[in-house]
């Protein structure tokens, strides 16, 4: 082969591969919504939208004592806003909690807050148009209180009216399972916990989305009906019902207004920590404590259907006793109390510390949804 022909062949080879690379890059830009070489860089000129803007929607228990700086700590609290443009900055004062950031229904990024950062500019490089932001709190109250300050948009852009809220409200009262503890862990042994907790993929959130419902989570890892995990006595001073009236887990002074948000469904998933370690509470004490919690729920929500879950991570005789609690309530004239048996899981279906992983949570959610639908029109 001549030198000229060889050079020509080599040139065609290089040209073809360059063309392939260019096509791949352009395809990636098209798919991800990037529209220019500068996409992904926050704009130089921005406007601030305060947290009290009427177009921002909150779900879950939130402290609005200062509407410009709403506070929250329960898992699953969410913030929704519809905005114009290619960019949205998020102003959070936190440092310990993690948040999912969804854009137009797809996970865009996860924010792991730091004390030194107030403004998170992760959401940029979008297509120019209208987008829906959903910010959800992955972590539970043990990680502390977060404060939402507001949003940053491109200059000349604005928030639009939010999507309509759902008609069905569900309240979840629970422990680590309801929090989503360790559900993203790859095994039962995890070096840390914060990064593996994602309430958005816990059964409570999954079931609520399946039912097209708003939901609120009041759950704390390690808490029981009358006894907390690993304590040396048969009862504890501050089990889960101790916190039920609070706006924030970490603030005892703020009491929740139960008339402000009325659930049609209430799910109680407690008892695991009462029986997972010894000494177990006396049966009569546990039943009384559970019935007292149900009575508080019934006082707040006279018409709610109450579902009592048991099975996942349960230790005998927990489920048998909870069935008895439900039967006692039914025999007392309350037909809107129901028992739901949830499945147990093998090690391969578990995340951190033998808690159900995301796939297992989906199984629990499917079981719960099937039971709830029996009582929905």
Secondary structure, DSSP 8 states (H G I E B T S, - for coil): --HHHHHHHHHHHHHHHHHHHHHHHHHHHHHHT--STTTTS--SSEEEEETT-TT-EEES--B-SSGGGEEE-STT-EEEEEEESS-EEEEEE-SS-EEEEEETTEEEEEEE--TT--EEEEE-S--SSEEEEEEEE-S-GGG--EEEEEEEEETT--EE------SEEEEEEESHHHHTTTTT-SSS--S-SGGG--GGGSHHHHHHHHTTEEEEEEE-TT--SS--TT-SSSS-TT-GGGGTTEEETTEEEEE--GGGS--SEEEEE--HHHHSSSS---HHHHHHHHHHHHHHHHHH-TT-EEEEEE-TT--TTHHHHHHHHHHHHHHTT-TTEEEEE-----GGGB-GGG-B-HHHHHHHHHHHHHHHHTT--
